[in-house]
Amino acid sequence: MKAVVLAGGFATRMWPLTKELPKMFLPIGESTVIDRIFTELEADDRIDDVYVSTNERFAPDFEAHLADSEFDKPRLSIEETVDEDEKFGVVGALAQLVDREGIDDDLLVVAGDNLISFDVSEFIDTFEERDAPTLAAYDVGSREKAKSYGLVELEGDRVVDFQEKPDDPKSTLVSIACYAFPQDSISLLSTYLAGDNNPDEPGWFVQWLQDREPTYAYTFEGAWFDIGTPASYLDAVAWHLDGESHIADGVTLENTSVGENVHVMNGATLVDASVADTVVFPGVTLEGVDLERTIVGEDTQLDDYSLDGVLLGPELEVTTSSALSSD
């Protein structure tokens, strides 16, 4: 079995933080979003190779990251894109990867920006039992949220209807970006695209596929975070920290109150500050600030501010007596 980790997005909703940093490298505790996935794929002996699908712009970042890691399976497979306007869509990029890498095997596809609480090995168990296309499904608990995803209708664990991004969802059970396809189904990607079908989200392919062959769902409880916005990233960090805080070595704290779900990274300095539900990247200097649900990018300096729900930096200098300026 092969695996593809989707990591080709440009994360424009999280700029400027992710303009030069792939969002898959955002830290969750002492790991990163994508390394949590790599760890599970590395441990499952059924998976022979892991292809990391990314774009030309971020390829050097992934090359450096994998070179410094202890993972043996991941290898890069690079899309010929350098910005958002050139993207092929996820289904289009996946089909190109299958062709480019000559994949002729069962295939696991998982998004590199998703934090999931289930064991991927259990998902593969379910797939092998059915020997049929299988997706992971989660109850988001809100019909408004369900509008942003692929809505799944089940009879038992078989998918009997699938609607990608419905305007009027009838339930709150959605498909997340974790799929397993038998070898025969993978060959249908080119058929799907040749029919002038939507090349963007994998859900469109699943919607088309479940009308043609039995498709099943692996439903799970617990947690799932689609990390595409600052708010969803902060929620994922809070879930991981579970009310605690993580202060790295080399952090200077002077007369500072650290509340729940705070991650402060190496080299940061906090003086006369109060922080809660906040992520502070390396090299940041905070003086006289009060922050809640805020992300402060690397090497940013912030003086005498009270902020709630803000993304700053990287490399900004912000004081009450000056305008925003980039170093």
WOHU-V447846 format. One record per residue. N is the residue number from 1. RES is the residue in one small letter. SS is DSSP state (a for helix, b for strand, c for the rest). PHI is phi in radians with two decimals (none if undefined). NEAR is the number of other C-alpha atoms within 10 Angstrom. Layout:
n=(N | N)
res=(RES | RES)
ss=(SS | SS)
phi=(PHI | PHI)
near=(NEAR | NEAR)
//
This chain:
n=(1 | 2 | 3 | 4 | 5 | 6 | 7 | 8 | 9 | 10 | 11 | 12 | 13 | 14 | 15 | 16 | 17 | 18 | 19 | 20 | 21 | 22 | 23 | 24 | 25 | 26 | 27 | 28 | 29 | 30 | 31 | 32 | 33 | 34 | 35 | 36 | 37 | 38 | 39 | 40 | 41 | 42 | 43 | 44 | 45 | 46 | 47 | 48 | 49 | 50 | 51 | 52 | 53 | 54 | 55 | 56 | 57 | 58 | 59 | 60 | 61 | 62 | 63 | 64 | 65 | 66 | 67 | 68 | 69 | 70 | 71 | 72 | 73 | 74 | 75 | 76 | 77 | 78 | 79 | 80 | 81 | 82 | 83 | 84 | 85 | 86 | 87 | 88 | 89 | 90 | 91 | 92 | 93 | 94 | 95 | 96 | 97 | 98 | 99 | 100 | 101 | 102 | 103 | 104 | 105 | 106 | 107 | 108 | 109 | 110 | 111 | 112 | 113 | 114 | 115 | 116 | 117 | 118 | 119 | 120 | 121 | 122 | 123 | 124 | 125 | 126 | 127 | 128 | 129 | 130 | 131 | 132 | 133 | 134 | 135 | 136 | 137 | 138 | 139 | 140 | 141 | 142 | 143 | 144 | 145 | 146 | 147 | 148 | 149 | 150 | 151 | 152 | 153 | 154 | 155 | 156 | 157 | 158 | 159 | 160 | 161 | 162 | 163 | 164 | 165 | 166 | 167 | 168 | 169 | 170 | 171 | 172 | 173 | 174 | 175 | 176 | 177 | 178 | 179 | 180 | 181 | 182 | 183 | 184 | 185 | 186 | 187 | 188 | 189 | 190 | 191 | 192 | 193 | 194 | 195 | 196 | 197 | 198 | 199 | 200 | 201 | 202 | 203 | 204 | 205 | 206 | 207 | 208 | 209 | 210 | 211 | 212 | 213 | 214 | 215 | 216 | 217 | 218 | 219 | 220 | 221 | 222 | 223 | 224 | 225 | 226 | 227 | 228 | 229 | 230 | 231 | 232 | 233 | 234 | 235 | 236 | 237 | 238 | 239 | 240 | 241 | 242 | 243 | 244 | 245 | 246 | 247 | 248 | 249 | 250 | 251 | 252 | 253 | 254 | 255 | 256 | 257 | 258 | 259 | 260 | 261 | 262 | 263 | 264 | 265 | 266 | 267 | 268 | 269 | 270 | 271 | 272 | 273 | 274 | 275 | 276 | 277 | 278 | 279 | 280 | 281 | 282 | 283 | 284 | 285 | 286 | 287 | 288 | 289 | 290 | 291 | 292 | 293 | 294 | 295 | 296 | 297 | 298 | 299 | 300 | 301 | 302 | 303 | 304 | 305 | 306 | 307 | 308 | 309 | 310 | 311 | 312 | 313 | 314 | 315 | 316 | 317 | 318 | 319 | 320 | 321 | 322 | 323 | 324 | 325 | 326 | 327)
res=(m | k | a | v | v | l | a | g | g | f | a | t | r | m | w | p | l | t | k | e | l | p | k | m | f | l | p | i | g | e | s | t | v | i | d | r | i | f | t | e | l | e | a | d | d | r | i | d | d | v | y | v | s | t | n | e | r | f | a | p | d | f | e | a | h | l | a | d | s | e | f | d | k | p | r | l | s | i | e | e | t | v | d | e | d | e | k | f | g | v | v | g | a | l | a | q | l | v | d | r | e | g | i | d | d | d | l | l | v | v | a | g | d | n | l | i | s | f | d | v | s | e | f | i | d | t | f | e | e | r | d | a | p | t | l | a | a | y | d | v | g | s | r | e | k | a | k | s | y | g | l | v | e | l | e | g | d | r | v | v | d | f | q | e | k | p | d | d | p | k | s | t | l | v | s | i | a | c | y | a | f | p | q | d | s | i | s | l | l | s | t | y | l | a | g | d | n | n | p | d | e | p | g | w | f | v | q | w | l | q | d | r | e | p | t | y | a | y | t | f | e | g | a | w | f | d | i | g | t | p | a | s | y | l | d | a | v | a | w | h | l | d | g | e | s | h | i | a | d | g | v | t | l | e | n | t | s | v | g | e | n | v | h | v | m | n | g | a | t | l | v | d | a | s | v | a | d | t | v | v | f | p | g | v | t | l | e | g | v | d | l | e | r | t | i | v | g | e | d | t | q | l | d | d | y | s | l | d | g | v | l | l | g | p | e | l | e | v | t | t | s | s | a | l | s | s | d)
ss=(c | b | b | b | b | b | c | c | c | c | c | a | a | a | c | c | c | c | c | c | c | c | a | a | a | c | b | b | c | c | b | b | a | a | a | a | a | a | a | a | a | a | a | c | c | c | c | c | b | b | b | b | b | b | b | a | a | a | a | a | a | a | a | a | a | a | a | c | c | c | c | c | c | b | b | b | b | b | b | c | c | c | c | a | a | a | c | c | c | a | a | a | a | a | a | a | a | a | a | a | a | c | c | c | c | c | b | b | b | b | b | c | c | b | b | b | c | c | c | a | a | a | a | a | a | a | a | a | a | a | c | c | b | b | b | b | b | b | b | c | c | c | a | a | a | a | c | c | c | b | b | b | b | b | b | c | c | b | b | b | b | b | b | b | c | c | c | c | c | c | c | c | b | b | b | b | b | b | b | b | b | c | a | a | a | a | c | a | a | a | a | a | a | a | c | c | c | c | c | c | c | a | a | a | a | a | a | a | a | a | c | c | c | c | b | b | b | b | b | c | c | c | c | b | b | b | c | c | c | a | a | a | a | a | a | a | a | a | a | a | a | c | c | c | c | b | b | c | c | c | c | b | b | b | c | c | b | b | c | c | c | c | b | b | c | c | c | c | b | b | b | c | c | b | b | b | c | c | b | b | c | c | c | c | b | b | b | c | c | b | b | b | c | c | b | b | c | c | c | c | b | b | b | c | c | b | b | b | c | c | b | b | c | c | c | b | b | b | c | c | c | c | c | c | b | b | c)
phi=(none | -1.83 | -2.34 | -2.10 | -1.84 | -1.36 | -2.52 | -1.79 | -1.34 | -1.83 | 0.87 | -1.14 | -1.26 | -2.00 | -1.18 | -1.49 | -1.01 | -1.83 | -1.20 | -2.04 | -2.18 | -0.99 | -1.13 | -1.14 | -1.64 | -1.08 | -1.29 | -2.12 | 1.15 | -1.59 | -1.96 | -2.15 | -1.00 | -1.30 | -1.17 | -1.09 | -1.26 | -0.97 | -1.05 | -1.21 | -1.19 | -1.12 | -1.43 | -1.63 | -1.19 | -1.27 | -1.67 | -1.48 | -2.35 | -2.13 | -1.72 | -1.71 | -1.55 | -2.36 | -1.77 | -1.08 | -1.11 | -1.71 | -0.96 | -1.06 | -1.13 | -1.21 | -1.04 | -1.16 | -1.11 | -1.20 | -1.11 | -1.55 | -1.62 | -1.76 | -1.43 | -1.77 | -1.39 | -1.13 | -2.44 | -1.41 | -2.31 | -1.76 | -1.31 | -1.49 | -2.39 | -2.18 | -2.67 | -1.03 | -1.19 | -1.67 | -1.14 | -1.52 | 1.51 | -1.11 | -1.16 | -1.08 | -1.15 | -1.13 | -1.09 | -1.14 | -1.11 | -1.01 | -1.22 | -1.10 | -1.65 | 1.08 | -1.30 | -2.39 | -2.80 | -1.03 | -2.41 | -1.72 | -2.15 | -2.45 | -1.33 | -1.36 | -1.96 | -1.82 | -1.81 | -2.14 | -1.70 | -1.59 | -1.40 | -1.04 | -1.06 | -1.21 | -1.09 | -1.15 | -0.97 | -1.09 | -1.05 | -1.18 | -1.13 | -1.54 | 0.86 | -2.69 | -0.89 | -2.38 | -2.19 | -1.58 | -2.24 | -2.47 | -1.52 | -1.40 | 1.29 | -2.62 | -1.17 | -1.14 | -1.11 | -1.08 | -1.09 | -1.59 | -2.29 | -1.53 | -1.46 | -1.97 | -1.97 | -2.08 | -2.11 | 1.20 | -1.97 | -1.61 | -1.36 | -1.89 | -2.76 | -2.52 | -2.21 | -1.38 | 0.85 | -1.25 | -1.28 | -2.33 | -1.11 | -1.57 | -2.62 | -2.14 | -1.55 | -2.17 | -1.49 | -1.77 | -1.41 | -2.53 | -2.36 | -2.28 | -2.19 | -1.15 | -0.91 | -1.12 | -1.24 | -1.06 | -1.14 | -1.43 | -1.00 | -1.18 | -1.11 | -1.04 | -1.23 | -1.16 | -1.49 | 1.05 | -1.51 | -1.10 | -1.58 | -1.39 | -1.59 | -1.01 | -1.03 | -1.13 | -1.17 | -1.11 | -1.03 | -1.19 | -1.21 | -1.22 | -1.38 | -1.99 | -2.70 | -0.98 | -2.28 | -2.19 | -2.12 | -1.86 | -1.59 | -2.49 | -1.92 | 1.74 | -2.28 | -2.63 | -2.29 | -1.59 | -1.45 | -2.28 | -2.38 | -0.98 | -1.12 | -1.18 | -1.14 | -1.09 | -1.12 | -1.14 | -1.10 | -1.10 | -1.07 | -1.18 | -1.32 | 0.93 | 1.55 | -1.54 | -2.31 | -2.12 | -1.92 | -1.26 | -1.10 | 1.42 | -1.65 | -1.79 | -2.10 | -2.27 | 0.85 | -2.15 | -1.74 | -1.92 | -1.56 | -1.33 | 0.97 | -1.98 | -2.09 | -2.00 | -1.68 | -0.96 | 1.48 | -1.41 | -2.24 | -2.15 | -2.23 | 0.88 | -2.18 | -2.37 | -2.35 | -2.63 | 0.86 | -2.38 | -2.03 | -2.06 | -1.43 | -1.02 | 1.30 | -1.38 | -2.10 | -2.12 | -2.33 | 1.12 | -2.07 | -2.26 | -2.14 | -2.35 | 0.76 | -2.25 | -2.02 | -2.00 | -1.22 | -0.95 | 1.07 | -1.55 | -2.02 | -2.31 | -2.19 | 0.99 | -2.38 | -2.12 | -2.33 | -2.48 | 1.24 | -2.21 | -1.99 | -2.15 | 1.45 | -1.39 | 0.97 | -2.00 | -2.13 | -2.24 | -2.35 | -1.23 | -1.92 | -2.46 | -1.37 | -1.13 | -2.48 | -1.70 | -1.26)
near=(19 | 18 | 23 | 24 | 26 | 23 | 25 | 30 | 21 | 23 | 20 | 14 | 12 | 17 | 18 | 16 | 23 | 19 | 14 | 13 | 15 | 21 | 26 | 23 | 18 | 20 | 18 | 22 | 20 | 9 | 11 | 17 | 22 | 23 | 20 | 15 | 20 | 20 | 12 | 12 | 25 | 18 | 12 | 12 | 10 | 12 | 18 | 13 | 17 | 23 | 21 | 25 | 24 | 25 | 25 | 15 | 18 | 20 | 21 | 12 | 15 | 21 | 12 | 10 | 13 | 17 | 11 | 9 | 10 | 11 | 15 | 12 | 17 | 19 | 17 | 19 | 22 | 21 | 21 | 14 | 16 | 16 | 14 | 14 | 7 | 11 | 18 | 17 | 17 | 20 | 22 | 19 | 22 | 22 | 21 | 18 | 19 | 20 | 13 | 12 | 10 | 9 | 17 | 15 | 17 | 21 | 22 | 25 | 20 | 20 | 21 | 28 | 27 | 23 | 22 | 21 | 12 | 15 | 11 | 17 | 16 | 11 | 21 | 21 | 12 | 17 | 24 | 16 | 8 | 16 | 18 | 20 | 27 | 28 | 27 | 21 | 22 | 20 | 22 | 19 | 12 | 12 | 18 | 12 | 14 | 25 | 20 | 14 | 21 | 26 | 27 | 28 | 20 | 14 | 10 | 9 | 13 | 17 | 21 | 16 | 15 | 22 | 20 | 22 | 18 | 15 | 12 | 10 | 22 | 13 | 16 | 21 | 22 | 28 | 28 | 23 | 22 | 22 | 26 | 27 | 22 | 20 | 17 | 13 | 16 | 20 | 17 | 14 | 19 | 15 | 11 | 19 | 15 | 9 | 8 | 8 | 13 | 17 | 20 | 15 | 17 | 22 | 26 | 19 | 19 | 23 | 20 | 15 | 18 | 18 | 13 | 9 | 11 | 15 | 24 | 25 | 25 | 20 | 16 | 15 | 12 | 9 | 15 | 19 | 19 | 17 | 22 | 18 | 15 | 19 | 17 | 14 | 25 | 23 | 18 | 23 | 25 | 23 | 16 | 16 | 18 | 11 | 14 | 16 | 22 | 16 | 18 | 16 | 11 | 14 | 17 | 16 | 16 | 12 | 11 | 19 | 14 | 21 | 15 | 17 | 24 | 26 | 26 | 28 | 23 | 16 | 17 | 24 | 22 | 24 | 17 | 16 | 22 | 19 | 26 | 20 | 25 | 27 | 28 | 26 | 23 | 21 | 21 | 26 | 21 | 27 | 19 | 16 | 18 | 20 | 21 | 19 | 21 | 23 | 25 | 26 | 22 | 21 | 20 | 23 | 22 | 22 | 19 | 16 | 15 | 14 | 14 | 14 | 14 | 14 | 20 | 20 | 24 | 25 | 19 | 19 | 20 | 20 | 15 | 10 | 8 | 8 | 9 | 12 | 11 | 11 | 9)
//
